[in-house]
């Protein structure tokens, strides 16, 4: 049997509990991080620790807290909390960083440690108080450079343990969810005008919502978010047990079947279904008919909502088959680099996405005169570009990835399922359209995602090189090697890269037809070996 992998990268650390990830490994990683953070702040760092609620996570959570405390960190324990909720909370408390025990969408036997940092706070003391609505969003996944520094510290065993009289006891907080819900609702009001409930539920377009929280960290927060609203809210898998009722990645296969979200939405006569992953930073959507529309649409609908909010509201339309058809017609796929050839003006709305994100986002941006800027895959890479462009004065309104991750900088620089829920509901309220009607307004392509096992991440390099060699003489192809290899043709593209979170090769392709996309992936998969 191959040795269980311990994955280290920009997404933190992940492994199989009891094999590659043990309490001892978690404590060493947290201690290395605490030592590294002490060097950056030159004082006792202020760190929040949370977990995604998966069963068995307490052992890793406690070990990580011990590692931080042993290096002199001032630790505040949040318990089970959504990763984006933690981002909002540490901004409101001027904390230096957060350490979250989570393996995100990975299966039940996995767990891991994810880091959020706030370099803006380093060098300034904090009393741990603040207003969540006044806090400037800063917290985010560390940049690739910072992530590598932390990995190097862990690999080298650079740990400085302090004497007893220099150590602090941890404290506990319980108001993480409130801060996050308030921040999202405040951002909705500021963006769409009026009270947040009117913006999200006005006109009665949405009367029923079903949410699958996979019995993990989203369970509490999403209930708090809908409490007191006029919507009929039904939660699936919200018992906080941490036992996943199905494989936790919010894909079509995992949400289908009797009793699943795709079954529950039409059976309960709801208008929309949402599926969170364990740490609730990703969101998938099911339409009113129970059709899984795909994670790619989550970011696209959020972008449409924000771009429409900048234009005058269109007249309220009736729901159903009598609604007028959209005048926006599909256009051929453009090369991925076309949308970033010119530097966007300071007045142009900018959306940052990764190289594996569907061409649909380019079409929505084109409709509204916005620009798309693409980055290597990884939340940290998208956020780094968002912050860089904003520092230059550009109007960066949104970021994210095609895996259902939406980053709304008015709320947090962390992928956030709650922001995605709110923006989708606001779009439905503004347009008085069902989810299926909104999807019909967006040019559709056939995007297919596959996984190919790797014995180790290093095995990806020769596979990718074989693909490059096979296509480098194709004059119609544009080859981008900043993250694995992405190859673009006028009517299709394919992206092959090693996963940051699993020992697999990810293969993603898109073209106007399913058959063409499958053939392209077959060809590339054969080359990868």
Residue pairs with C-beta under 8 A, 6 or more apart in sequence:
2 455
3 20
4 15
4 16
4 19
4 20
5 15
5 16
5 20
5 456
5 502
5 503
6 13
6 14
6 15
6 20
6 21
6 25
7 13
7 14
7 15
7 112
7 457
7 500
7 501
7 502
7 503
8 151
8 154
8 155
9 147
9 151
9 378
9 500
9 501
10 141
10 142
10 144
10 147
10 378
10 379
10 380
10 381
10 500
11 104
11 112
11 114
11 141
11 378
11 379
11 380
11 500
11 501
12 112
12 113
12 114
12 115
12 147
13 21
13 25
13 29
13 112
13 113
13 154
14 21
14 103
14 104
14 106
14 110
14 111
14 112
14 113
14 501
14 502
15 21
15 25
15 110
15 111
15 112
16 109
16 110
17 56
17 59
17 60
17 109
17 110
17 111
21 60
21 110
21 111
21 112
23 59
23 60
23 62
23 63
24 63
26 60
26 63
26 64
26 67
26 101
26 113
27 63
27 64
27 66
27 67
27 70
28 67
28 154
28 157
28 159
29 64
29 67
29 113
29 154
30 63
30 64
30 65
30 66
30 67
30 68
30 99
30 113
31 67
31 68
31 70
31 71
31 159
31 161
32 67
32 150
32 153
32 154
32 157
32 158
32 159
33 67
33 68
33 97
33 99
33 115
33 150
33 153
33 154
34 45
34 47
34 67
34 68
34 70
34 71
34 72
34 73
35 71
35 153
35 158
35 159
35 160
36 149
36 150
36 153
36 158
37 45
37 47
37 73
37 96
37 97
38 44
38 45
38 71
38 72
38 73
38 160
40 96
40 119
40 122
41 96
41 122
41 123
42 123
43 125
44 72
44 73
44 74
44 168
45 72
45 73
45 74
45 96
45 97
46 73
46 74
46 76
46 93
46 94
46 95
46 96
46 97
46 121
46 126
46 128
47 68
47 73
47 74
47 75
47 76
47 95
47 96
47 97
47 98
47 99
48 75
48 76
48 77
48 78
48 86
48 89
48 90
48 93
48 95
48 97
48 98
48 99
48 173
49 61
49 64
49 65
49 68
49 75
49 76
49 77
49 78
49 98
49 99
49 100
49 101
49 170
50 77
50 78
50 79
50 80
50 81
50 83
50 85
50 86
50 98
50 99
50 100
50 101
50 176
50 217
51 57
51 58
51 60
51 61
51 79
51 80
51 81
51 100
51 101
51 102
51 217
52 80
52 82
52 83
52 100
52 101
52 102
52 103
52 104
52 216
52 217
52 278
52 279
52 280
53 80
53 215
53 216
53 217
53 219
53 240
53 242
53 278
54 102
54 103
54 108
54 111
54 216
54 242
54 244
54 278
55 108
55 241
55 242
55 243
56 111
56 242
57 101
57 102
57 111
57 242
60 101
60 111
60 113
61 101
64 99
64 101
64 113
65 75
65 77
65 170
68 75
68 99
69 75
69 167
69 168
69 169
69 170
70 161
70 162
70 167
71 159
71 160
71 161
71 162
72 162
72 166
72 167
72 168
73 168
74 168
75 168
75 170
75 171
76 93
76 95
76 128
76 170
76 171
76 172
76 173
77 170
77 171
77 172
77 173
78 86
78 89
78 173
78 176
79 172
79 174
80 216
80 217
80 220
80 240
81 89
81 100
81 176
81 177
81 217
81 221
82 177
82 180
82 217
82 218
82 221
82 279
82 280
82 281
82 416
82 417
82 418
83 100
83 102
83 104
83 114
83 116
83 217
83 279
83 280
83 281
83 414
83 415
84 180
84 280
84 281
84 411
84 412
84 414
84 415
84 416
84 417
84 418
84 419
85 176
85 177
85 179
85 180
85 217
85 221
85 280
85 418
86 98
86 100
86 116
86 139
86 176
86 414
87 98
87 116
87 137
87 139
87 140
87 412
87 413
87 414
87 416
88 132
88 135
88 137
88 139
88 176
88 179
88 180
88 183
88 411
88 412
88 414
89 95
89 132
89 173
89 176
89 179
89 180
90 97
90 98
90 116
90 118
90 139
91 118
91 132
91 135
91 136
91 137
91 138
91 139
91 412
92 130
92 131
92 132
92 134
92 135
92 179
93 126
93 128
93 129
93 130
94 118
94 121
94 124
94 126
94 128
94 130
94 135
95 118
95 121
95 126
95 128
95 139
96 117
96 118
96 121
96 122
96 126
97 115
97 116
97 117
97 118
98 115
98 116
98 139
99 113
99 114
99 115
100 113
100 114
100 115
100 116
100 279
101 111
101 112
101 113
101 114
102 111
102 112
102 113
102 114
102 217
102 278
102 279
103 110
103 111
103 112
103 278
103 501
104 112
104 114
104 277
104 278
104 279
104 281
104 282
104 501
105 248
105 249
105 250
105 277
105 278
105 282
106 112
106 248
106 501
106 502
107 244
107 247
107 248
108 243
108 244
108 248
114 141
114 279
115 141
115 142
115 147
115 150
116 139
116 140
116 141
116 142
116 414
117 139
117 140
117 141
117 142
117 146
118 138
118 139
119 138
119 146
120 138
121 138
132 178
132 179
132 180
132 182
132 183
133 182
133 183
133 186
137 409
137 410
137 411
137 412
137 413
138 413
139 412
139 413
139 414
140 379
140 380
140 383
140 387
140 413
140 414
141 147
141 378
141 379
141 380
141 383
141 414
142 150
142 380
143 380
143 384
144 378
144 380
144 381
144 384
147 380
177 220
177 221
177 224
178 224
180 221
180 411
180 418
181 221
181 224
181 225
181 418
183 411
183 412
184 225
184 411
184 416
184 418
184 419
184 422
185 196
185 422
186 196
187 408
187 410
187 411
187 419
187 422
188 196
188 199
188 200
188 422
188 423
188 426
189 195
189 196
189 199
190 410
191 199
191 306
191 309
191 410
191 426
192 199
192 309
192 426
192 430
193 199
194 202
196 422
197 229
197 230
198 429
199 426
199 429
199 430
200 206
200 229
200 422
200 425
200 426
200 429
201 229
201 230
201 231
201 425
201 429
202 429
203 316
203 429
203 432
205 271
205 319
205 428
205 429
205 431
205 432
205 433
205 434
206 231
206 271
206 272
206 425
206 428
206 429
207 230
207 231
207 232
207 271
208 231
208 232
208 233
208 234
208 268
208 269
208 270
208 271
208 272
209 226
209 231
209 232
209 233
209 234
209 270
209 271
209 272
209 273
209 274
209 425
210 234
210 235
210 236
210 261
210 264
210 265
210 268
210 270
210 272
210 273
210 274
210 286
211 218
211 222
211 233
211 234
211 235
211 236
211 238
211 273
211 274
211 275
211 276
211 421
212 235
212 236
212 237
212 250
212 255
212 260
212 261
212 273
212 274
212 275
212 276
213 219
213 222
213 235
213 236
213 237
213 238
213 276
213 280
214 237
214 244
214 245
214 246
214 248
214 250
214 275
214 276
214 277
214 278
215 237
215 238
215 239
215 240
215 241
215 242
215 243
215 244
215 245
216 240
216 242
216 244
216 248
216 276
216 277
216 278
216 279
216 280
217 278
217 279
217 280
218 276
218 280
218 417
219 235
219 237
219 238
219 239
219 240
220 240
221 280
221 418
222 235
222 238
222 274
222 276
222 280
222 418
222 421
223 233
223 235
223 238
225 418
225 421
225 422
226 233
232 270
234 264
234 268
234 270
236 245
236 261
236 264
237 244
237 245
244 278
246 254
246 255
246 260
247 253
247 254
248 254
248 277
248 278
249 277
250 275
250 276
250 277
250 282
250 283
250 284
250 295
250 404
251 284
251 292
251 295
252 262
252 292
252 294
254 260
255 261
255 262
255 275
255 284
255 286
255 292
256 262
256 263
256 292
257 263
261 273
261 275
261 286
262 273
262 286
262 290
262 291
262 292
263 290
264 270
264 273
264 290
265 272
265 273
265 286
265 287
265 288
265 289
265 290
266 288
266 289
266 290
267 290
270 288
271 288
271 428
271 434
271 435
272 285
272 286
272 287
272 288
272 424
272 425
272 428
272 435
273 285
273 286
273 287
273 290
274 283
274 284
274 285
274 286
274 417
274 421
274 424
275 283
275 284
275 285
275 286
276 282
276 283
276 417
277 404
277 417
280 416
280 417
280 418
281 379
281 405
281 414
281 415
281 416
281 417
282 295
282 298
282 403
282 404
282 405
282 415
282 417
283 295
283 298
283 404
283 405
283 406
283 417
283 420
283 421
284 292
284 294
284 295
284 298
284 404
285 292
285 293
285 297
285 298
285 301
285 424
285 435
286 292
286 293
286 435
287 293
287 434
287 435
287 436
287 439
288 434
288 435
288 436
289 436
291 436
293 435
293 439
294 447
295 402
295 403
295 404
296 357
296 358
296 360
296 402
296 447
297 360
297 439
297 442
298 400
298 404
298 405
298 406
298 420
298 424
299 353
299 357
299 361
299 398
299 400
299 401
299 402
299 404
299 405
299 406
299 420
300 358
300 360
300 361
300 364
300 442
301 423
301 424
301 427
301 438
302 398
302 400
302 406
302 408
302 419
302 420
302 423
302 424
302 427
303 351
303 361
303 364
303 365
303 370
303 398
304 364
304 427
304 438
304 442
305 423
305 424
305 426
305 427
305 430
306 349
306 397
306 398
306 408
306 423
307 349
307 364
307 365
307 367
307 368
307 370
307 397
308 368
308 427
308 430
308 431
309 426
309 430
310 349
310 368
311 368
313 430
314 431
316 432
317 323
317 324
317 431
317 432
317 433
318 432
319 432
319 433
319 434
319 437
320 434
323 432
323 433
323 437
326 440
326 441
328 363
328 367
328 441
328 443
329 443
330 363
330 443
330 444
331 363
331 366
331 443
332 490
332 491
332 512
333 359
333 445
333 490
333 491
333 492
333 493
333 510
333 511
333 512
334 359
334 362
334 490
335 478
335 488
335 489
335 490
335 493
336 355
336 359
336 374
336 478
336 480
336 486
336 488
336 493
337 374
337 478
337 480
337 488
339 362
339 365
339 371
339 372
339 373
339 374
340 371
340 372
340 373
340 374
344 350
344 371
344 373
344 389
344 394
346 393
346 394
346 395
347 395
348 369
348 370
348 371
348 394
348 395
349 365
349 368
349 369
349 370
349 371
349 395
349 397
350 370
350 371
350 372
350 373
350 389
350 394
350 395
350 396
350 397
351 361
351 365
351 370
351 371
351 372
351 373
351 396
351 397
351 398
351 399
351 400
352 372
352 373
352 374
352 375
352 382
352 385
352 386
352 389
352 396
352 398
352 399
352 400
353 361
353 372
353 373
353 374
353 375
353 382
353 399
353 400
353 401
353 402
354 374
354 375
354 376
354 377
354 378
354 381
354 382
354 401
354 402
354 483
355 374
355 375
355 376
355 377
355 480
355 482
355 483
355 486
355 495
356 377
356 401
356 402
356 486
356 495
356 497
356 506
356 508
357 374
357 400
357 401
357 402
358 402
358 445
358 447
358 510
359 445
359 493
359 510
360 442
360 443
360 444
360 445
361 372
361 402
362 372
363 442
363 443
364 370
364 442
365 371
365 372
370 397
373 385
373 389
375 381
375 382
375 384
375 385
376 482
376 483
377 401
377 483
377 497
377 500
378 500
379 401
379 405
379 407
379 414
379 415
381 483
382 399
382 400
382 401
382 407
383 399
383 407
383 413
385 399
386 396
386 399
386 407
386 409
386 413
387 413
389 396
390 396
390 409
396 409
397 409
398 406
398 407
398 408
398 409
399 407
399 409
399 413
400 406
400 407
400 415
401 415
402 447
404 417
404 420
405 415
406 415
406 416
406 417
406 419
406 420
406 423
407 413
407 414
407 415
407 416
407 419
408 416
408 419
408 423
411 418
411 419
412 419
424 435
427 438
428 434
428 435
428 438
431 437
431 438
433 441
445 510
445 511
445 512
446 510
446 511
446 512
446 513
446 514
446 516
446 517
447 508
447 509
447 510
447 517
448 508
448 509
448 510
448 514
448 517
448 518
448 521
449 506
449 507
449 508
450 506
450 507
450 508
450 521
450 525
451 499
451 502
451 504
451 505
451 506
451 507
452 504
452 505
452 506
452 507
452 525
452 528
453 503
453 504
453 505
454 460
454 498
454 503
454 504
454 505
455 503
456 503
457 498
457 503
460 484
460 497
460 498
460 505
463 496
463 505
463 527
463 528
463 529
464 481
464 484
464 485
464 496
464 497
464 528
466 527
466 528
466 529
467 485
467 487
467 496
467 524
467 527
467 528
468 479
468 481
468 485
470 527
471 477
471 479
471 487
472 479
474 489
476 489
476 490
477 487
477 488
477 489
478 487
478 488
478 489
479 485
479 486
479 487
480 486
480 487
480 488
483 495
483 497
484 495
484 496
484 497
484 498
485 495
485 496
485 497
486 493
486 494
486 495
486 496
487 493
487 494
487 495
491 511
491 512
492 509
492 510
492 511
492 512
492 516
492 517
492 520
493 509
493 510
493 511
494 507
494 508
494 509
494 510
494 520
494 521
494 524
495 506
495 507
495 508
495 509
496 505
496 506
496 507
496 508
496 524
496 528
497 505
497 506
498 504
498 505
498 506
499 505
499 506
505 528
507 521
507 524
507 525
507 528
509 517
509 520
509 521
509 524
510 517
511 517
511 520
